[in-house]
Amino acid sequence: MAQRIRKGDTVEVLTGRNKGARGAVLSVDRARNRVLVERINLVKKHQKPSSQYRSGGIIEKELPIHISNVALVHNGERTRVGFRVVDGRKVRWSKKQNEAIDG
């Protein structure tokens, strides 16, 4: 299946405690259908000191959310994503603005 949301896209959260918040996609886990969005779904984790976290303590980190709970933002508006063939290339297509997302 084609990838409707990609790393670097801006998305808006549709449900949950972060509803309405926007952020950039940091990573996409296609096997689990989850996306990691910058500064969204933050949790506090008690971390022991290690080589990566010298002092340890309580750190904040993002957890992934299901891909169905986010919508792509194109030209400042939420939109659904389709696909079209333009000049022999398959491109993502904004259904709301009726234009290519990827160019």
WOJO-V179777 format. One record per pair of residues at least 12 apart in sequence whose C-alpha atoms are under 6 Angstrom apart, sorted by the first residue. I is the first residue (numbers start at 0). J is the second residue. D is the distance in whole Angstrom. If there is no record, write none. Layout:
BEGIN
i = <I	I>
j = <J	J>
d = <D	D>
END
This chain:
BEGIN
i = <6	6	6	7	7	8	8	9	9	9	10	10	10	10	11	11	12	12	13	13	14	22	22	23	23	24	32	33	33	33	33	34	34	34	35	40	40	41	41	42	42	43	43	44	44	45	78	79	80	80	80>
j = <24	25	26	23	24	23	24	22	23	72	22	70	71	72	69	70	68	69	68	69	68	36	37	36	37	36	66	63	64	65	66	63	64	66	63	61	62	60	61	59	60	58	59	57	58	57	95	94	92	93	94>
d = <5	6	5	6	5	6	6	6	4	6	6	5	4	5	5	5	6	5	5	5	6	6	5	6	5	4	6	6	5	4	5	5	6	6	4	6	6	5	5	6	6	6	5	5	5	5	5	6	6	5	6>
END
